[in-house]
Amino acid sequence: MFELFNLQRREDAASTGGPNRWDWALLPLVLALIVLFAFAAMQMSHPFAVGETLQISLDPSYLPYYLLRTILRMFTALAFALLFSLLFAAIAVKYAAAEKVMIPALDILQSVPILGFQAIAIAPFIALFPGNLLGVECAAVFAIFTSQAWNMAFSLYQSMRTVPPELNEAARIFRLSGWQRFWRLELPFAMPGLLWNMMMSMSGGWFFLVAAEAISVAGQDIKLPGIGSYIAVAIEAENGIAIAWAITAMLAGILLYDQLFFRPLLAWADKFRFEESQGDTAQQSWLLDWMRSSYWLRSWSERMWAWLSRALGWFSLKHDGTSSRSLASSHSPLWGRAWDVSLALACVWAVYRLVSFVHIDVGWAEVVHVVGLGLITLLRVMLLIGLASLVWVPIAVWVGLRPQYSQRVQALAQFLAAFPVNLMFPVVVFFMVSLKLNANIWLSPLMVFGTQWYILFNVVAGAAIIPNELRLAADNLGLKGWLKWKRVYLPAVFPSYVTGAITASGGSWNASIVAEYVTWGKTTLVADGLGSYIKQMTELGDFHRIALGIAVMCVFVMLLNRFFWRRLYSLAEDRSS
């Protein structure tokens, strides 16, 4: 059984003496981070009126400040995404009635383009903070949140559903309540995969950063100080040098938070690996070793974990030793049937409203046209996900089994996943115009450029937690080549792959809005598809056809998830049982 709130005490100078040289070395770093983020937070609440222009300079000297503002927004969104994921997964796993609504809702949410969320959220946030920039900042944070949360929520849900049966049985024997089971078993078991998906979500935030920070509202363009707005201004000005500086700043930011945040977390979470021996797969972090040697940080962390561990006693089960009835059995079958009928009625009402909308506002001919465009985009998505899987699954397994390499490629993979596809527009436009290439074919790879890394990250995380005993047993049995992959590696990473493929598929649909409609200066390249349709209708301001395009995209994603990915997901659950 895992223990989340327990620190292994080390008999070293940090735990027996007073402040040491490590404390005095860490103190400036901690204070510098606090001062920088406090300064950036203060800048987010300046007076502001809609219509006011926020100047974005292309001078490279402003990039550190823009990078600081962007990273603060992304970590704020990440914190809310983590909280959402914990609540979502805990409720969806423990309550079957809620799961029937929440999982399809997640399919819809991950298929709605960031432009759709932004159009809904910007006005309420500005109204919530009138005359203050904080309203626009909250809208930007919310937009980044929508590019992070769905992947993390589904990863945690998938991990909690695939907890090994022997651990589930141990939890039942010890009569753990739902609260205790979540913190002692489910969350620790899911921790390695969750952290890898948090890294992927951060990269997803970078991918849509231009749309999040360069906001359009009430006919006014609002560009918040940040890397995304810097890139948007550079693209408008066709300034290649400024784009190169933006790429450099992005790489520096990713390297910084990889070393200062994700690398220590991955090394710390290595203790939650489901195996008896760590073997040669332990993650390493110079900062974590440094922090463990600090007397101040170690004393503070021990007090914090001790306080949190007391919370595990909350909501414990009252058991007299005579009853073995589970909580799940307390629900009446009549309640389950009533819930199913309510859902069916809600679906009928939604279909009625959809038919009325189509008949009155857009017409059936337009629907047929948009569905045809959706089939074209569907073909692109499935073909690209298949090709990406063939390339990245073997590489990800190889990397995940060798942590010395995974740590080296970790930051590089985050950078590639974070690379906004907008930055490729100059090269794409130049080659396609020069070589007279077909936009319907050669714009397609842009759809999967930022989403293929979901497959890489999830499979790396799945391979990294393959028990060392299982690998040793396979070696002792003489399994080699394809037989070893077929019997050991592929079954072990299959649940992680399905999670990555589902999120990559949903992300590719979302990315089609950027990839099927490419603009650089006065040159525009358009590929036939649902993404380019939504983009063109957005520029025209045709709300009804924007809603139609988003609705059709949601329907395609839901049908694809229901009849293809969910079957693979059920197979993955059976394999893990």
GUKOLSE-178843 format. One record per residue (C-alpha): residue in one letter; x, y negated, z negated. Coordinates in steps of 0.5 Angstrom, whole numbers, plus 500, padded with zeros to 3 digits. Layout:
BEGIN
r, u, v, w
A, X, Y, Z;
...
END
This chain:
BEGIN
r, u, v, w
M, 500, 500, 500;
F, 503, 493, 502;
E, 504, 488, 497;
L, 503, 481, 500;
F, 504, 477, 493;
N, 510, 480, 490;
L, 517, 478, 491;
Q, 523, 483, 490;
R, 528, 480, 485;
R, 535, 479, 486;
E, 540, 479, 481;
D, 544, 473, 484;
A, 546, 466, 482;
A, 540, 463, 485;
S, 536, 467, 480;
T, 540, 467, 473;
G, 543, 460, 474;
G, 541, 453, 475;
P, 542, 449, 481;
N, 548, 451, 486;
R, 551, 448, 492;
W, 545, 451, 496;
D, 540, 447, 493;
W, 544, 441, 494;
A, 545, 443, 502;
L, 538, 444, 503;
L, 535, 438, 499;
P, 537, 433, 505;
L, 534, 437, 510;
V, 527, 438, 506;
L, 527, 431, 504;
A, 529, 429, 512;
L, 523, 433, 514;
I, 518, 430, 509;
V, 520, 423, 511;
L, 519, 424, 518;
F, 513, 428, 518;
A, 510, 423, 513;
F, 512, 417, 518;
A, 509, 421, 524;
A, 502, 422, 520;
M, 502, 414, 518;
Q, 503, 412, 525;
M, 496, 417, 527;
S, 492, 412, 523;
H, 493, 405, 526;
P, 487, 401, 528;
F, 485, 402, 535;
A, 479, 400, 539;
V, 476, 404, 545;
G, 479, 400, 552;
E, 485, 399, 548;
T, 491, 401, 552;
L, 497, 405, 549;
Q, 503, 404, 552;
I, 507, 410, 554;
S, 515, 408, 556;
L, 519, 413, 560;
D, 525, 411, 557;
P, 528, 417, 554;
S, 530, 414, 548;
Y, 523, 414, 546;
L, 523, 422, 547;
P, 525, 423, 539;
Y, 519, 419, 537;
Y, 514, 422, 542;
L, 517, 429, 540;
L, 515, 428, 533;
R, 508, 426, 534;
T, 507, 432, 538;
I, 510, 437, 534;
L, 506, 434, 528;
R, 499, 435, 532;
M, 501, 442, 534;
F, 503, 444, 527;
T, 496, 441, 524;
A, 492, 445, 530;
L, 496, 451, 528;
A, 494, 450, 521;
F, 487, 450, 522;
A, 487, 455, 527;
L, 490, 460, 522;
L, 485, 458, 517;
F, 480, 460, 523;
S, 483, 466, 524;
L, 483, 469, 517;
L, 476, 467, 516;
F, 474, 470, 523;
A, 477, 476, 523;
A, 475, 478, 515;
I, 468, 477, 517;
A, 468, 480, 524;
V, 471, 486, 521;
K, 467, 487, 515;
Y, 460, 486, 517;
A, 458, 489, 523;
A, 452, 485, 524;
A, 456, 479, 525;
E, 461, 482, 529;
K, 456, 483, 535;
V, 455, 475, 535;
M, 462, 473, 534;
I, 466, 478, 539;
P, 462, 475, 545;
A, 462, 468, 542;
L, 470, 469, 542;
D, 470, 471, 549;
I, 466, 465, 551;
L, 470, 460, 547;
Q, 477, 463, 550;
S, 474, 462, 557;
V, 471, 455, 556;
P, 477, 450, 559;
I, 480, 445, 555;
L, 477, 440, 559;
G, 470, 442, 557;
F, 472, 442, 549;
Q, 475, 435, 550;
A, 469, 432, 553;
I, 464, 435, 547;
A, 469, 433, 542;
I, 472, 426, 544;
A, 466, 422, 542;
P, 464, 425, 536;
F, 471, 424, 533;
I, 471, 417, 535;
A, 465, 416, 532;
L, 467, 419, 526;
F, 473, 414, 525;
P, 471, 408, 528;
G, 476, 402, 530;
N, 482, 407, 528;
L, 486, 411, 532;
L, 485, 417, 527;
G, 479, 419, 531;
V, 483, 420, 538;
E, 488, 424, 534;
C, 483, 429, 531;
A, 480, 430, 538;
A, 487, 431, 541;
V, 489, 436, 535;
F, 482, 439, 536;
A, 484, 440, 544;
I, 490, 443, 542;
F, 487, 448, 536;
T, 482, 451, 542;
S, 489, 453, 546;
Q, 491, 456, 540;
A, 486, 459, 535;
W, 482, 464, 540;
N, 489, 468, 541;
M, 491, 469, 534;
A, 483, 470, 531;
F, 483, 476, 536;
S, 490, 479, 534;
L, 488, 479, 527;
Y, 482, 482, 528;
Q, 485, 487, 533;
S, 490, 489, 527;
M, 485, 489, 522;
R, 481, 494, 526;
T, 487, 499, 527;
V, 489, 500, 520;
P, 492, 507, 520;
P, 487, 512, 516;
E, 491, 514, 511;
L, 492, 507, 508;
N, 484, 506, 509;
E, 483, 512, 505;
A, 488, 510, 500;
A, 484, 503, 499;
R, 478, 507, 498;
I, 481, 511, 493;
F, 484, 505, 489;
R, 477, 502, 489;
L, 479, 496, 492;
S, 474, 490, 493;
G, 473, 487, 500;
W, 477, 481, 497;
Q, 483, 485, 495;
R, 483, 490, 501;
F, 484, 484, 505;
W, 490, 481, 501;
R, 493, 487, 499;
L, 492, 492, 506;
E, 489, 488, 512;
L, 493, 482, 512;
P, 500, 485, 510;
F, 499, 490, 516;
A, 497, 485, 521;
M, 503, 480, 519;
P, 508, 482, 524;
G, 503, 481, 530;
L, 500, 475, 527;
L, 506, 471, 527;
W, 508, 473, 534;
N, 501, 471, 536;
M, 502, 464, 532;
M, 509, 463, 536;
M, 505, 465, 543;
S, 499, 460, 540;
M, 504, 454, 539;
S, 507, 455, 546;
G, 500, 455, 549;
G, 499, 449, 546;
W, 505, 446, 550;
F, 502, 449, 556;
F, 496, 445, 555;
L, 499, 439, 552;
V, 498, 434, 558;
A, 490, 435, 558;
A, 490, 434, 550;
E, 494, 428, 549;
A, 492, 424, 556;
I, 485, 423, 554;
S, 479, 420, 559;
V, 473, 417, 555;
A, 468, 412, 557;
G, 472, 411, 564;
Q, 478, 409, 560;
D, 484, 413, 560;
I, 487, 414, 553;
K, 494, 416, 552;
L, 497, 418, 545;
P, 504, 417, 544;
G, 507, 424, 545;
I, 511, 429, 550;
G, 504, 431, 554;
S, 503, 423, 555;
Y, 510, 422, 557;
I, 509, 428, 562;
A, 503, 425, 565;
V, 506, 418, 566;
A, 512, 421, 569;
I, 507, 425, 574;
E, 503, 419, 576;
A, 510, 415, 577;
E, 513, 421, 581;
N, 519, 420, 576;
G, 523, 427, 577;
I, 528, 424, 572;
A, 523, 423, 567;
I, 520, 430, 568;
A, 527, 433, 567;
W, 528, 429, 560;
A, 521, 431, 558;
I, 524, 439, 559;
T, 530, 437, 555;
A, 526, 434, 549;
M, 521, 440, 550;
L, 527, 445, 549;
A, 530, 442, 543;
G, 523, 442, 540;
I, 522, 449, 541;
L, 529, 451, 538;
L, 528, 447, 532;
Y, 522, 450, 530;
D, 524, 457, 532;
Q, 530, 456, 527;
L, 526, 452, 522;
F, 520, 456, 522;
F, 518, 462, 526;
R, 525, 465, 525;
P, 525, 465, 517;
L, 517, 467, 517;
L, 519, 473, 522;
A, 525, 475, 517;
W, 520, 475, 511;
A, 515, 479, 514;
D, 519, 484, 516;
K, 518, 487, 509;
F, 511, 489, 512;
R, 513, 494, 517;
F, 509, 500, 516;
E, 515, 505, 515;
E, 519, 508, 509;
S, 526, 506, 512;
Q, 527, 499, 516;
G, 533, 502, 520;
D, 536, 497, 525;
T, 530, 493, 526;
A, 531, 488, 521;
Q, 530, 481, 523;
Q, 535, 476, 521;
S, 535, 468, 519;
W, 540, 464, 517;
L, 535, 459, 514;
L, 532, 465, 510;
D, 538, 467, 507;
W, 540, 460, 505;
M, 533, 459, 502;
R, 534, 465, 498;
S, 540, 463, 495;
S, 537, 456, 493;
Y, 535, 456, 485;
W, 530, 451, 486;
L, 526, 454, 492;
R, 527, 461, 489;
S, 524, 459, 482;
W, 518, 455, 486;
S, 517, 460, 490;
E, 516, 465, 485;
R, 512, 461, 481;
M, 507, 460, 487;
W, 507, 467, 488;
A, 505, 469, 481;
W, 500, 464, 481;
L, 497, 467, 488;
S, 498, 474, 485;
R, 493, 472, 480;
A, 487, 471, 485;
L, 488, 478, 487;
G, 483, 480, 481;
W, 478, 476, 483;
F, 471, 479, 486;
S, 474, 486, 484;
L, 469, 492, 484;
K, 465, 494, 478;
H, 466, 502, 478;
D, 464, 507, 472;
G, 467, 513, 475;
T, 461, 516, 477;
S, 459, 512, 484;
S, 462, 513, 490;
R, 457, 509, 494;
S, 460, 504, 499;
L, 458, 497, 500;
A, 457, 498, 507;
S, 451, 503, 506;
S, 447, 498, 501;
H, 445, 494, 508;
S, 438, 497, 510;
P, 437, 500, 517;
L, 431, 495, 517;
W, 435, 489, 517;
G, 440, 492, 522;
R, 434, 492, 527;
A, 431, 486, 525;
W, 438, 483, 527;
D, 438, 486, 533;
V, 431, 484, 535;
S, 433, 477, 533;
L, 439, 477, 538;
A, 435, 480, 544;
L, 430, 474, 543;
A, 436, 469, 543;
C, 439, 472, 549;
V, 432, 472, 553;
W, 431, 465, 551;
A, 438, 463, 553;
V, 437, 467, 560;
Y, 431, 463, 561;
R, 434, 456, 559;
L, 440, 458, 564;
V, 435, 460, 570;
S, 431, 453, 569;
F, 437, 449, 569;
V, 439, 453, 575;
H, 432, 452, 579;
I, 431, 445, 577;
D, 438, 441, 577;
V, 443, 445, 582;
G, 439, 450, 586;
W, 440, 457, 587;
A, 445, 456, 594;
E, 450, 453, 589;
V, 450, 458, 584;
V, 451, 463, 590;
H, 457, 459, 592;
V, 460, 458, 585;
V, 459, 466, 584;
G, 463, 467, 590;
L, 468, 463, 588;
G, 468, 466, 581;
L, 470, 473, 585;
I, 476, 470, 589;
T, 479, 468, 582;
L, 477, 474, 579;
L, 481, 478, 584;
R, 487, 473, 583;
V, 486, 474, 575;
M, 486, 482, 576;
L, 492, 482, 581;
L, 496, 478, 577;
I, 495, 481, 570;
G, 496, 488, 573;
L, 503, 485, 576;
A, 505, 482, 570;
S, 504, 488, 566;
L, 508, 492, 570;
V, 514, 487, 569;
W, 513, 485, 562;
V, 511, 492, 558;
P, 517, 496, 559;
I, 522, 489, 558;
A, 518, 488, 552;
V, 518, 495, 549;
W, 526, 495, 550;
V, 526, 488, 547;
G, 522, 490, 541;
L, 526, 496, 539;
R, 532, 492, 539;
P, 531, 486, 534;
Q, 538, 483, 536;
Y, 536, 482, 543;
S, 529, 480, 541;
Q, 532, 474, 536;
R, 536, 472, 542;
V, 530, 472, 547;
Q, 525, 469, 542;
A, 526, 462, 543;
L, 527, 463, 551;
A, 521, 466, 551;
Q, 517, 461, 547;
F, 520, 456, 552;
L, 518, 459, 558;
A, 511, 460, 555;
A, 510, 453, 553;
F, 513, 450, 560;
P, 507, 446, 562;
V, 505, 448, 569;
N, 504, 441, 571;
L, 512, 440, 571;
M, 512, 445, 577;
F, 508, 441, 581;
P, 514, 437, 585;
V, 517, 444, 587;
V, 511, 447, 589;
V, 508, 442, 593;
F, 515, 441, 596;
F, 516, 448, 598;
M, 509, 449, 600;
V, 508, 443, 605;
S, 515, 444, 608;
L, 514, 451, 609;
K, 507, 451, 611;
L, 505, 456, 606;
N, 498, 458, 605;
A, 495, 455, 598;
N, 490, 461, 597;
I, 496, 466, 596;
W, 502, 461, 594;
L, 498, 457, 588;
S, 496, 464, 585;
P, 502, 465, 581;
L, 501, 459, 577;
M, 495, 462, 574;
V, 499, 467, 570;
F, 505, 463, 569;
G, 504, 461, 562;
T, 499, 467, 560;
Q, 503, 473, 562;
W, 507, 471, 556;
Y, 501, 473, 552;
I, 503, 481, 554;
L, 510, 480, 553;
F, 509, 477, 546;
N, 504, 482, 543;
V, 508, 488, 546;
V, 514, 486, 543;
A, 511, 485, 536;
G, 508, 492, 537;
A, 514, 495, 539;
A, 518, 492, 533;
I, 513, 495, 528;
I, 514, 502, 531;
P, 516, 506, 525;
N, 523, 508, 525;
E, 521, 515, 523;
L, 517, 516, 529;
R, 523, 514, 533;
L, 528, 519, 530;
A, 523, 524, 530;
A, 522, 523, 538;
D, 530, 523, 538;
N, 530, 530, 534;
L, 525, 533, 539;
G, 529, 531, 545;
L, 524, 527, 548;
K, 527, 523, 554;
G, 525, 519, 560;
W, 518, 518, 562;
L, 516, 523, 557;
K, 518, 519, 551;
W, 515, 513, 554;
K, 508, 517, 555;
R, 508, 520, 548;
V, 511, 515, 544;
Y, 512, 508, 546;
L, 506, 507, 551;
P, 501, 510, 546;
A, 504, 506, 540;
V, 504, 499, 543;
F, 497, 500, 547;
P, 493, 497, 542;
S, 498, 491, 542;
Y, 498, 491, 550;
V, 490, 491, 550;
T, 490, 485, 545;
G, 495, 481, 550;
A, 492, 483, 556;
I, 485, 480, 554;
T, 488, 474, 552;
A, 492, 473, 558;
S, 486, 474, 562;
G, 482, 469, 559;
G, 488, 464, 559;
S, 489, 465, 566;
W, 481, 464, 568;
N, 483, 457, 564;
A, 489, 456, 567;
S, 486, 457, 574;
I, 483, 449, 573;
V, 490, 447, 573;
A, 493, 452, 578;
E, 488, 452, 584;
Y, 488, 444, 584;
V, 495, 441, 585;
T, 497, 434, 585;
W, 503, 430, 586;
G, 503, 423, 588;
K, 498, 423, 594;
T, 499, 430, 596;
T, 494, 435, 594;
L, 493, 442, 595;
V, 487, 446, 594;
A, 486, 453, 593;
D, 479, 456, 594;
G, 476, 459, 587;
L, 472, 457, 581;
G, 478, 453, 577;
S, 479, 448, 583;
Y, 471, 447, 584;
I, 471, 445, 576;
K, 477, 441, 577;
Q, 474, 437, 583;
M, 467, 436, 580;
T, 470, 433, 574;
E, 474, 428, 578;
L, 467, 427, 581;
G, 463, 426, 575;
D, 458, 431, 577;
F, 456, 434, 570;
H, 451, 439, 572;
R, 456, 442, 577;
I, 461, 442, 571;
A, 456, 446, 567;
L, 455, 451, 572;
G, 462, 452, 574;
I, 464, 453, 566;
A, 458, 457, 565;
V, 459, 462, 571;
M, 467, 462, 568;
C, 464, 464, 562;
V, 459, 470, 565;
F, 465, 473, 569;
V, 470, 473, 563;
M, 464, 476, 558;
L, 463, 481, 563;
L, 470, 483, 565;
N, 471, 484, 557;
R, 465, 488, 556;
F, 466, 493, 561;
F, 473, 493, 562;
W, 477, 490, 557;
R, 473, 493, 551;
R, 473, 500, 553;
L, 481, 500, 553;
Y, 480, 497, 546;
S, 476, 502, 544;
L, 481, 507, 547;
A, 486, 503, 543;
E, 482, 504, 537;
D, 482, 512, 538;
R, 489, 512, 539;
S, 491, 509, 533;
S, 486, 513, 528;
END
